[in-house]
Amino acid sequence: MAKITIDKYLCVKCGQCIMACPARIFQRKTPNDYPVCADYADETCIGCTHCLSVCPVGAITAGGRTTADCVSFADSSVPRFEQIANLARSRRSIRSYSDRAVETGTVEQMLDVVRYAPTAHNGLPVKWAALNVRKKVLELAALTAEWAKTQLPKSALLVAEWERGGDPFFRGAPCVVAAYTDETATWPAMDAAIAVETLDLCATAKRLGSCWAGYFIHAAQAKESKKAINDFLGLKDNETVQGGLMLGHIGTVAYQRIPYRPEVSVRWV
């Protein structure tokens, strides 16, 4: 991260930057002092820009960014717990899609939200490969089927369904989105899982169907099929698919209620 500066003519000594910074870059000896940056600031700043989003007067510049680069929001616009609970509980894995295409703008709008999902050390390593044409999805399914054939006999039912003209890998979804990272990512699988599930919930809020593409993820990471899938998606050799999601308008399935789940298991220590 580039140099961080604090404008003392604007600073009101509230100390919010000190409390918000995960790298403990901002320091002061007494509450009456202006915050200053530690000597190690440029090396340890992870670029999260929490200092910009928390400063009430816009006194901080970080890496050329200012408060103007942050998005303002009102507390009243944040959904209440009951709304989030209903969203999470009503989200289902959809395996039946209509032929109606997913609007590319809708996918882009959701991914624009997903870029705010947390990542380890604010590394922001997750990138996306999106297929929004059914023909392309089927081509990717064919590559996944080739992997499945290497897993016989346990994948025999999948292979048989595929050879009968079915699609056990993407369930007829018109759109598939894959999350990938390169080998420099700090915690790639976790970062991608958070991102994909954020997209999953966005899709539910958009009244779209979605489902994790587990077979595809296995195929994309398997030594027998990784290169072929990487080449198809335009990924480099040092990049790996970490997650995948089917997307589409919901077909004939119509859930009437939230299914049963056992009580949560918690051990308080």
Secondary structure, 3 states (H helix, E strand, C coil): CCCEEECCCCCCCCCHHHHHCCCCCEECCCCCCCCEECCCHHHHCCCCCHHHHHCCCCCEEECCECHHHCCCCCHHHCCCHHHHHHHHHHCCECCCECCCCCCHHHHHHHHHHHCCCCCHHHCCCCEEEEECCHHHHHHHHHHHHHHHHCCCCCCHHHHHHHHCCCCCCCCCCCEEEEEEEECCCCCHHHHHHHHHHHHHHHHHHCCCEEEECHHHHHHHHCCCCHHHHHHHHCCCCCEEEEEEEEEECECCCCCCCCCCCCCCCCCCC
